[in-house]
Amino acid sequence: MIIRKFVGKTESEAAAAAQKELGDGYVIMNVRSVKPKGAFSVFRKKQVELTAAKEDDEEPIRQIRKIAQAQVEASKKSLPPLTGAGIVAAQKEKESAASSAGENAAPAASISAAESSALEKKLDNLQTLLENQLNREGSVISSSRENADKAGSAVSEEGSEPKDKKEEIIEQEKEVDRFLRLLYNTMVENEVDEKYAGEIIGDAEVLKKPGLSMDFLLGNIYQKMILKFGKSDGILPASKGPRVVFFIGPTGVGKTTTIAKIASSVSLTEKKKIALLTTDTYRIAATDQLRTYAGILGVPFRVIYEPDELSKAFEDFADCDYIFVDSAGHSHRNEELLQKQKEFIESSKEMETQIFLVLSATTKYKDLKKIADNYREISDYQLVFTKLDETGEYGNLYNMKCESGATIAYITCGQNVPDDIESFNPQKIVKQLLGGKH
């Protein structure tokens, strides 16, 4: 993994520097304001420091993992594995023991609360954690090369270690195991699917070795999850003519309100020319709602009944920057309506289009998977998650990124137009998934 810092007068300037050096595929890990340094710093404005990361398959990283694995195997033969099913089994064993112990379960609960509080404190200071890890990264890679030949001998000479030294290593391993189990449990409680939580902890276990700090492991997990989310540029301008933006998804997820929020921002804040269309001829209320928003914004509005009517609308609104298209909400199992939606999208193939699948964060993961799979037959898409204000667990956002591979562009957290919407911030969500404050 490559981690770099970039400084600019604005976030956009720092991001441009990151793009130039790292190329496509980098992810913003953190953004903060910094004070200029130097004799005349008092007269200069604050700058923006952007921390960016990108996956990298360099040999030193693979070597670190190889060494770590060898040392771990040498020092923890008496400890049970905690990857994947091992964690689940250990958790079930723990729950079984707690239920049979009766009153003895209370002290364990208080310890867990204390551990959770410590984890929350670590996550609140994650910027410092990342800076320390960034500073250590070079020395870790360098020392890994020097120790490459020593790893094998360390394994073979296990018996020559002093007894107290071996006990200290085992105790360190147990402490790290407890920490990883805490992270696993925290993610599952936040409704990250056990499969994906196990994969995250499994990847962290590869790095585990005697003396490796929990801060390092936490920082690595945090970075990996953010990189997994990736980044979305949201709605982009077309190279020529209007950009056609479709919003699709099941009934009741808030598509029309989401369009109103985005359209308001684009029209009023960015001063772009837009038009609003709807293909939802099944619900009069939805049509009236979007018509009302169009009237407030002072932008054209049209109801589209058949796919061939879209071409005429595109001609009529050719001078617009964006054409937003609301669609009928319906069950993902309704093949007829799904096919109709596909025809609308295919009739726009001559235009530059973007498709956003709108999902509710309160929907069960099992249902979200089915919805995503069925809409994938219509088109590729980016995701918009709504109703984050109606749930405290955001694991489905990570689950759906892993399941569908689609990036998350926006999240909404209320009904207020245009305020309750924001571009997806993976740093914020990952902190919460790992036990940080909401």
C-alpha positions as CSV (number, residue, x, y, z in Angstrom):
1,M,0.0,0.0,0.0
2,I,1.3,3.4,-0.9
3,I,0.5,6.3,1.5
4,R,1.3,9.9,0.7
5,K,0.5,13.4,1.9
6,F,-0.3,16.3,-0.3
7,V,-0.7,20.0,0.6
8,G,-2.5,22.6,-1.3
9,K,-4.4,25.9,-0.9
10,T,-7.7,24.0,-1.3
11,E,-8.7,20.3,-1.2
12,S,-9.1,20.3,-5.0
13,E,-5.5,21.5,-5.4
14,A,-4.2,18.8,-3.0
15,A,-6.3,16.2,-4.8
16,A,-4.9,17.2,-8.1
17,A,-1.4,16.7,-6.8
18,A,-2.4,13.2,-5.5
19,Q,-3.9,12.4,-8.9
20,K,-0.7,13.5,-10.7
21,E,1.6,11.3,-8.5
22,L,-0.6,8.3,-7.7
23,G,-2.8,8.2,-10.9
24,D,-6.2,6.6,-10.9
25,G,-7.4,4.3,-8.2
26,Y,-6.2,6.3,-5.2
27,V,-8.4,6.9,-2.2
28,I,-8.5,9.9,0.1
29,M,-7.9,8.7,3.7
30,N,-8.1,12.0,5.5
31,V,-8.4,15.7,4.9
32,R,-7.4,18.4,7.5
33,S,-6.4,22.1,7.7
34,V,-2.8,22.8,8.6
35,K,-1.0,25.9,9.6
36,P,1.8,27.1,7.2
37,K,5.3,26.8,8.6
38,G,8.2,29.3,8.4
39,A,9.1,32.8,9.6
40,F,6.2,34.5,7.8
41,S,3.6,31.8,8.4
42,V,1.5,34.2,10.5
43,F,0.7,36.2,7.4
44,R,-0.2,33.2,5.2
45,K,-3.6,31.4,5.0
46,K,-4.1,27.9,6.3
47,Q,-3.5,25.1,3.8
48,V,-5.3,21.7,3.3
49,E,-3.4,18.5,3.9
50,L,-4.7,15.4,2.1
51,T,-3.6,11.9,3.0
52,A,-4.1,9.5,0.1
53,A,-3.5,5.8,-0.3
54,K,-3.3,3.3,-3.2
55,E,-2.9,-0.5,-3.3
56,D,0.6,-1.6,-4.3
57,D,1.9,-5.1,-4.8
58,E,5.6,-4.3,-4.3
59,E,7.8,-7.1,-3.1
60,P,8.6,-5.5,0.3
61,I,5.0,-5.7,1.3
62,R,4.8,-9.4,0.4
63,Q,8.1,-9.9,2.3
64,I,6.6,-8.3,5.4
65,R,3.7,-10.7,5.3
66,K,5.9,-13.7,4.8
67,I,8.1,-12.7,7.8
68,A,5.2,-11.9,9.9
69,Q,3.5,-15.2,9.2
70,A,6.6,-17.2,10.0
71,Q,7.1,-15.4,13.3
72,V,3.5,-15.7,14.3
73,E,3.5,-19.5,13.6
74,A,6.6,-19.8,15.7
75,S,5.2,-18.0,18.8
76,K,1.5,-19.0,18.9
77,K,1.3,-22.7,18.4
78,S,-0.8,-23.0,21.5
79,L,-3.3,-20.3,20.4
80,P,-6.4,-21.1,18.3
81,P,-6.6,-19.5,14.8
82,L,-8.9,-16.5,14.7
83,T,-9.5,-16.1,11.0
84,G,-12.8,-16.7,9.3
85,A,-14.7,-19.6,10.9
86,G,-12.2,-19.6,13.8
87,I,-13.5,-16.3,15.0
88,V,-17.1,-17.3,14.7
89,A,-16.4,-20.6,16.6
90,A,-14.5,-18.7,19.3
91,Q,-17.4,-16.2,19.7
92,K,-19.9,-19.0,19.9
93,E,-17.8,-20.8,22.5
94,K,-17.5,-17.5,24.5
95,E,-21.3,-17.0,24.3
96,S,-22.0,-20.6,25.4
97,A,-19.6,-20.2,28.4
98,A,-21.2,-16.9,29.4
99,S,-24.7,-18.4,29.4
100,S,-23.6,-21.4,31.5
101,A,-21.6,-19.2,33.9
102,G,-24.7,-17.2,35.0
103,E,-23.5,-14.4,37.3
104,N,-19.9,-14.8,36.2
105,A,-20.9,-13.3,32.9
106,A,-21.2,-9.8,34.4
107,P,-17.4,-9.1,34.8
108,A,-16.8,-10.2,31.1
109,A,-19.4,-7.6,30.0
110,S,-17.7,-4.8,31.9
111,I,-14.4,-5.7,30.4
112,S,-16.0,-5.6,26.9
113,A,-17.4,-2.2,27.6
114,A,-13.9,-0.9,28.7
115,E,-12.4,-2.4,25.6
116,S,-15.0,-0.7,23.4
117,S,-14.3,2.6,25.1
118,A,-10.6,2.2,24.4
119,L,-11.3,1.3,20.8
120,E,-13.5,4.4,20.4
121,K,-10.7,6.6,21.8
122,K,-8.3,5.1,19.3
123,L,-10.6,5.8,16.4
124,D,-11.2,9.4,17.6
125,N,-7.4,9.9,17.3
126,L,-7.1,8.1,14.0
127,Q,-5.4,11.0,12.3
128,T,-2.5,10.7,14.7
129,L,-2.5,7.0,14.3
130,L,-2.2,7.3,10.5
131,E,0.6,9.8,10.8
132,N,2.6,7.5,13.1
133,Q,2.0,4.6,10.8
134,L,3.0,6.6,7.7
135,N,6.3,7.6,9.5
136,R,6.9,4.0,10.5
137,E,6.1,2.4,7.1
138,G,9.5,3.1,5.6
139,S,11.4,1.7,8.5
140,V,9.2,-1.4,8.7
141,I,9.8,-2.2,5.0
142,S,13.6,-1.5,5.5
143,S,13.9,-3.7,8.5
144,S,11.9,-6.5,6.8
145,R,14.6,-6.8,4.2
146,E,17.3,-7.0,6.8
147,N,15.4,-9.7,8.8
148,A,14.3,-11.8,5.8
149,D,17.1,-14.4,6.3
150,K,16.5,-14.4,10.1
151,A,12.8,-15.4,9.9
152,G,13.6,-19.1,9.2
153,S,16.2,-19.4,11.9
154,A,13.9,-17.7,14.4
155,V,11.4,-20.5,13.7
156,S,13.9,-23.3,13.9
157,E,15.5,-22.0,17.1
158,E,12.2,-21.6,19.0
159,G,13.4,-23.9,21.8
160,S,16.4,-21.7,22.6
161,E,14.2,-18.7,23.6
162,P,14.2,-18.0,27.3
163,K,11.0,-19.2,29.0
164,D,10.0,-15.7,30.2
165,K,10.6,-14.3,26.7
166,K,8.3,-17.0,25.2
167,E,5.6,-16.3,27.8
168,E,5.8,-12.6,27.1
169,I,5.4,-13.2,23.3
170,I,2.4,-15.5,24.0
171,E,0.8,-12.9,26.2
172,Q,1.3,-10.2,23.5
173,E,-0.3,-12.5,21.0
174,K,-3.3,-13.1,23.3
175,E,-3.7,-9.4,23.7
176,V,-3.7,-8.8,20.0
177,D,-6.1,-11.7,19.5
178,R,-8.5,-10.1,22.0
179,F,-8.2,-6.8,20.1
180,L,-8.9,-8.4,16.8
181,R,-11.9,-10.3,18.2
182,L,-13.2,-7.1,19.6
183,L,-13.0,-5.5,16.1
184,Y,-14.7,-8.5,14.6
185,N,-17.5,-8.4,17.1
186,T,-17.9,-4.6,16.7
187,M,-18.2,-4.9,12.9
188,V,-20.8,-7.7,13.2
189,E,-22.8,-5.7,15.7
190,N,-22.8,-2.9,13.1
191,E,-24.2,-5.5,10.7
192,V,-21.2,-6.1,8.6
193,D,-21.7,-9.6,7.2
194,E,-19.7,-12.3,9.1
195,K,-18.1,-13.3,5.8
196,Y,-16.6,-9.8,5.2
197,A,-15.7,-9.2,8.8
198,G,-13.8,-12.5,8.8
199,E,-12.0,-11.5,5.7
200,I,-10.9,-8.2,7.2
201,I,-9.6,-9.8,10.4
202,G,-7.9,-12.6,8.3
203,D,-6.0,-10.0,6.3
204,A,-4.9,-8.3,9.5
205,E,-3.8,-11.6,11.0
206,V,-1.2,-12.0,8.2
207,L,0.5,-8.9,9.5
208,K,0.5,-9.9,13.1
209,K,3.8,-10.6,14.8
210,P,5.5,-10.1,18.2
211,G,5.9,-6.5,19.1
212,L,3.5,-5.2,16.4
213,S,1.2,-2.6,17.9
214,M,-2.5,-2.7,17.9
215,D,-2.5,0.8,16.5
216,F,-0.7,-0.5,13.5
217,L,-3.3,-3.3,13.0
218,L,-6.2,-0.8,13.5
219,G,-4.7,1.6,11.0
220,N,-4.1,-1.2,8.4
221,I,-7.7,-2.4,8.8
222,Y,-9.0,1.2,8.5
223,Q,-7.0,1.8,5.3
224,K,-8.0,-1.5,3.7
225,M,-11.7,-0.9,4.3
226,I,-11.5,2.6,2.8
227,L,-9.7,1.3,-0.2
228,K,-12.4,-1.4,-0.5
229,F,-15.0,1.3,-0.6
230,G,-13.1,3.1,-3.4
231,K,-14.3,6.6,-4.5
232,S,-17.1,7.9,-6.6
233,D,-17.0,11.2,-8.5
234,G,-20.8,11.4,-8.3
235,I,-22.6,13.1,-11.1
236,L,-20.2,14.3,-13.8
237,P,-20.8,16.8,-16.6
238,A,-21.1,15.5,-20.2
239,S,-18.4,16.2,-22.7
240,K,-21.0,17.4,-25.1
241,G,-24.7,18.2,-24.6
242,P,-26.7,17.2,-21.5
243,R,-25.8,14.4,-19.0
244,V,-28.8,12.1,-18.6
245,V,-29.0,10.8,-15.0
246,F,-31.4,7.9,-14.2
247,F,-32.5,7.1,-10.6
248,I,-33.8,3.5,-10.3
249,G,-34.7,1.3,-7.3
250,P,-37.6,-0.3,-5.4
251,T,-40.6,1.4,-4.0
252,G,-40.4,3.7,-1.0
253,V,-36.6,4.2,-0.8
254,G,-36.8,7.9,-1.5
255,K,-35.8,8.3,-5.2
256,T,-38.0,11.4,-5.9
257,T,-36.7,13.2,-2.8
258,T,-33.1,12.3,-3.6
259,I,-33.5,13.7,-7.1
260,A,-35.0,16.9,-5.6
261,K,-32.0,17.3,-3.3
262,I,-29.4,16.8,-6.0
263,A,-31.3,18.9,-8.6
264,S,-31.6,21.7,-6.1
265,S,-27.8,21.7,-5.4
266,V,-26.9,21.5,-9.1
267,S,-29.4,24.2,-10.1
268,L,-29.1,26.7,-7.2
269,T,-25.5,26.2,-6.0
270,E,-23.7,25.2,-9.2
271,K,-26.0,27.4,-11.4
272,K,-26.4,24.6,-14.0
273,K,-29.4,24.3,-16.3
274,I,-31.5,21.2,-15.7
275,A,-34.7,19.5,-16.6
276,L,-36.7,17.0,-14.6
277,L,-38.4,14.0,-16.2
278,T,-40.4,11.1,-14.7
279,T,-41.3,7.7,-16.1
280,D,-43.3,6.9,-12.9
281,T,-46.9,7.0,-14.3
282,Y,-48.0,4.5,-11.7
283,R,-48.1,6.9,-8.7
284,I,-49.8,10.2,-9.2
285,A,-48.4,11.5,-5.9
286,A,-44.8,10.9,-7.1
287,T,-45.5,12.8,-10.3
288,D,-47.1,15.7,-8.5
289,Q,-44.2,15.8,-6.0
290,L,-41.5,16.1,-8.7
291,R,-43.7,18.6,-10.6
292,T,-43.8,20.7,-7.4
293,Y,-40.1,20.6,-7.0
294,A,-39.6,21.6,-10.6
295,G,-41.9,24.6,-10.1
296,I,-40.0,25.8,-7.0
297,L,-36.7,25.5,-8.9
298,G,-38.2,27.1,-12.0
299,V,-37.0,24.2,-14.3
300,P,-38.9,22.3,-17.0
301,F,-40.7,19.1,-16.1
302,R,-42.2,16.4,-18.2
303,V,-44.0,13.0,-17.7
304,I,-42.6,10.3,-20.0
305,Y,-45.0,7.4,-20.8
306,E,-43.1,5.4,-23.3
307,P,-39.4,4.9,-24.1
308,D,-39.6,6.5,-27.5
309,E,-40.8,9.8,-25.9
310,L,-37.4,10.2,-24.3
311,S,-35.7,11.0,-27.6
312,K,-38.1,13.9,-28.1
313,A,-37.4,15.2,-24.6
314,F,-33.6,15.0,-25.1
315,E,-34.0,17.2,-28.3
316,D,-36.2,19.7,-26.5
317,F,-33.8,20.0,-23.6
318,A,-30.6,19.8,-25.5
319,D,-29.4,23.1,-24.1
320,C,-29.5,21.7,-20.5
321,D,-26.5,20.6,-18.6
322,Y,-28.3,17.8,-16.9
323,I,-31.5,15.9,-17.4
324,F,-32.7,14.0,-14.3
325,V,-35.0,11.0,-14.8
326,D,-37.1,9.6,-12.0
327,S,-38.4,6.1,-12.4
328,A,-41.2,4.0,-11.1
329,G,-40.5,2.2,-7.9
330,H,-41.5,-1.4,-8.0
331,S,-40.6,-4.8,-6.6
332,H,-37.3,-6.2,-8.0
333,R,-39.2,-9.4,-8.6
334,N,-41.6,-7.7,-11.1
335,E,-40.0,-8.8,-14.4
336,E,-42.4,-6.9,-16.6
337,L,-41.6,-3.5,-14.9
338,L,-37.9,-4.3,-14.8
339,Q,-38.0,-4.9,-18.5
340,K,-39.8,-1.6,-19.1
341,Q,-37.2,0.2,-17.0
342,K,-34.5,-1.4,-19.2
343,E,-36.1,-0.1,-22.3
344,F,-36.1,3.4,-21.0
345,I,-32.4,3.3,-20.3
346,E,-31.6,1.6,-23.6
347,S,-33.4,4.3,-25.5
348,S,-30.9,6.8,-24.0
349,K,-27.8,4.9,-25.3
350,E,-26.9,7.8,-27.7
351,M,-26.7,10.1,-24.7
352,E,-24.0,10.3,-22.0
353,T,-25.8,8.7,-19.1
354,Q,-25.3,7.7,-15.5
355,I,-27.4,5.3,-13.5
356,F,-27.9,5.5,-9.7
357,L,-29.5,2.6,-7.8
358,V,-31.2,4.1,-4.8
359,L,-31.4,1.8,-1.7
360,S,-32.5,2.2,1.8
361,A,-30.0,1.6,4.6
362,T,-32.8,0.0,6.6
363,T,-33.5,-2.8,4.2
364,K,-32.3,-6.3,5.2
365,Y,-29.0,-7.4,3.6
366,K,-30.6,-10.5,2.1
367,D,-33.1,-8.4,0.3
368,L,-30.5,-5.8,-0.8
369,K,-28.5,-8.6,-2.5
370,K,-31.5,-9.7,-4.5
371,I,-32.4,-6.1,-5.5
372,A,-28.8,-5.4,-6.6
373,D,-28.6,-8.6,-8.6
374,N,-31.9,-8.0,-10.5
375,Y,-31.1,-4.4,-11.3
376,R,-27.7,-5.4,-12.5
377,E,-29.5,-7.0,-15.4
378,I,-30.7,-3.6,-16.4
379,S,-27.5,-1.7,-16.3
380,D,-24.3,-1.0,-14.4
381,Y,-24.9,1.6,-11.7
382,Q,-23.5,3.5,-8.7
383,L,-25.3,3.3,-5.4
384,V,-27.2,5.9,-3.3
385,F,-28.1,4.9,0.3
386,T,-31.0,6.7,1.9
387,K,-32.5,6.8,5.4
388,L,-29.3,6.6,7.3
389,D,-31.1,8.7,10.0
390,E,-33.4,5.7,10.6
391,T,-30.7,3.2,11.6
392,G,-27.6,3.2,13.7
393,E,-25.9,0.3,11.9
394,Y,-24.2,1.0,8.6
395,G,-22.8,-2.4,7.8
396,N,-25.0,-2.8,4.8
397,L,-23.0,-0.1,3.0
398,Y,-19.9,-2.2,3.3
399,N,-21.7,-5.4,2.5
400,M,-23.2,-4.0,-0.7
401,K,-19.9,-2.6,-1.9
402,C,-18.4,-6.0,-1.5
403,E,-21.4,-7.8,-2.9
404,S,-22.1,-5.6,-6.0
405,G,-18.7,-4.0,-6.6
406,A,-20.6,-0.7,-7.3
407,T,-19.3,2.5,-5.7
408,I,-21.4,4.5,-3.3
409,A,-21.9,8.1,-4.6
410,Y,-24.3,9.7,-2.1
411,I,-26.0,9.1,1.3
412,T,-29.1,10.8,2.6
413,C,-30.1,11.2,6.2
414,G,-33.6,12.9,6.3
415,Q,-36.3,14.5,4.3
416,N,-35.1,18.1,4.2
417,V,-34.5,19.4,0.6
418,P,-31.8,20.1,-0.3
419,D,-29.8,19.8,3.0
420,D,-30.0,16.1,4.0
421,I,-27.7,14.6,1.4
422,E,-24.0,14.4,1.1
423,S,-21.3,12.8,-1.0
424,F,-20.3,9.5,0.4
425,N,-17.5,9.8,2.9
426,P,-15.8,6.4,3.5
427,Q,-13.6,7.6,6.3
428,K,-16.6,8.6,8.4
429,I,-18.5,5.3,7.8
430,V,-15.4,3.1,8.4
431,K,-14.8,4.8,11.7
432,Q,-18.3,4.0,12.8
433,L,-18.1,0.4,11.6
434,L,-15.0,-0.1,13.7
435,G,-16.6,1.4,16.8
436,G,-16.2,5.1,16.5
437,K,-18.8,7.6,17.6
438,H,-21.8,8.3,15.3
